[in-house]
Amino acid sequence: MTGSGGIPSDVPPRVPFLDLHGVNNGRREEFDLAWKTVLDHGHFVGGSEVERFEREFATYCEAEACVGVANGTDALELILDGLGIGRGDEVIVPTNTFIATAEAVCATGARPRFVDVCPDTLLIDPAAVVAAVNSSTAAIIAVHLYGQMVDPEPISAIAAAHGLALIEDAAQAHGARHQGRRAGSVGIAAGFSFYPGKNLGALGDGGAVVTSDLALADRIRCVANHGRSAVDRSLHDLAGRNSRLDTLQAALLSAKLPLLDADNARRAAAMAAYREMLPRHCMPVSVQPGAEPVYHLAVIQVERRREVGDALTAAGIGWGVHYPVPCHQQPAMAALHEPVPVTQKMPVAQKFPVAQKFPVAERAAGRILSLPMSPTLTIEQVARVCDVLGGAL
Ligand SMILES: Cc1ncc(COP(=O)(O)O)c(C=O)c1O
């Protein structure tokens, strides 16, 4: 039996991992207007669209200032640099995160000091942070992974007790709260990414630093714009670089920001449906008391992930793994473990020696699986994913 277009009508429709078309289609008119406006006035870098979005996003995050930058990795690097963190310093980073968190630290000349995560949330483990602090530690990066904030209280207390800067990596947590506090309002500063697949995504790369430290915001704004003086364009006060949010992306982000809370609520509804319908052996990542996650990703832990993934793929259901290799095991981080010169003759295990073990993150890396998650995901689609999971297990 076939339906229109020759597609068999008894074949269930595919479930995309992320429905970017659905997310962006509802704003086509606003996007067209934004594009036309920018094309008409002809200011493609900086200007009123960027200033407007920065104001709106700072307000949204319940912080004093926002500086639009080129991407989320730059946001973190610029924060670290703005705080004077660099060569000789260590920055504590959870090993279960996207590599960008660690890359930003390395780019400043500082060293990431990886720590393990909590088994239930897979977020940075405060006890591991305490154990990792030493005389070189300058900062902690709390990564609000999968859309759930790191509990602000214990991590802020640790940072305060040791005189460390607390930086939030909020690339996956636009709009998340913990006991009323919003992602971006907890640390000295927060880095956000507007990569297209994020909860607030641009139509290209983009990022922001959010902070209530106005001097830090000024410094970052200056560095990100070639160190240019705010009063005299011909002067460059600081050794800077180019990391600016494009005017067009800022205009598009302003068009999308009013939809963010409703989109996040739809993600939460889809996650609630998953929790009801998931088979017994699929364990979703736990939500801490007081947390209001925004479910950037719907992460479960399963045995036999390969078979489960194959079954999902065969049923036309998109899935992913975030992240299959923890940062401390990434080849790019090998130099952190031992200053061994790498030669072609060395076996891989020697080329990339792993000095420390992080059992929670290492075990989770083999079991985590990210299910489809979008604001457009329907209860029927969730039910279909859960049926296929039930069959596979
Ligand atoms: C946790 C985390 N940190 C940082 C980044 C870096 O953001 P960007 O890709 O915009 O540089 C990402 C993006 O994927 C991320 O997920």
The ligand as an SDF file (V2000), in Angstrom:
LIG
                    3D

 16 16  0  0  0  0  0  0  0  0999 V2000
   29.0650   22.6020   26.1120 C   0  0  0  0  0  0  0  0  0  0  0  0
   29.5500   23.4210   24.9450 C   0  0  0  0  0  0  0  0  0  0  0  0
   30.5060   24.3450   25.1400 N   0  0  0  0  0  0  0  0  0  0  0  0
   30.9580   25.1240   24.1410 C   0  0  0  0  0  0  0  0  0  0  0  0
   30.4720   24.9910   22.8620 C   0  0  0  0  0  0  0  0  0  0  0  0
   31.0810   25.8150   21.7790 C   0  0  0  0  0  0  0  0  0  0  0  0
   30.1810   26.5780   21.0670 O   0  0  0  0  0  0  0  0  0  0  0  0
   30.4750   26.9800   19.5310 P   0  0  0  0  0  0  0  0  0  0  0  0
   30.2500   25.7620   18.7150 O   0  0  0  0  0  0  0  0  0  0  0  0
   29.4840   28.0570   19.2500 O   0  0  0  0  0  0  0  0  0  0  0  0
   31.8760   27.4500   19.4690 O   0  0  0  0  0  0  0  0  0  0  0  0
   29.4740   24.0640   22.6030 C   0  0  0  0  0  0  0  0  0  0  0  0
   28.9290   23.9170   21.2410 C   0  0  0  0  0  0  0  0  0  0  0  0
   28.6440   22.9030   20.7330 O   0  0  0  0  0  0  0  0  0  0  0  0
   28.9950   23.2490   23.6690 C   0  0  0  0  0  0  0  0  0  0  0  0
   28.0450   22.3270   23.4690 O   0  0  0  0  0  0  0  0  0  0  0  0
  1  2  1  0
  2  3  1  0
  2 15  2  0
  3  4  2  0
  4  5  1  0
  5  6  1  0
  5 12  2  0
  6  7  1  0
  7  8  1  0
  8  9  2  0
  8 10  1  0
  8 11  1  0
 12 13  1  0
 12 15  1  0
 13 14  2  0
 15 16  1  0
M  END
$$$$
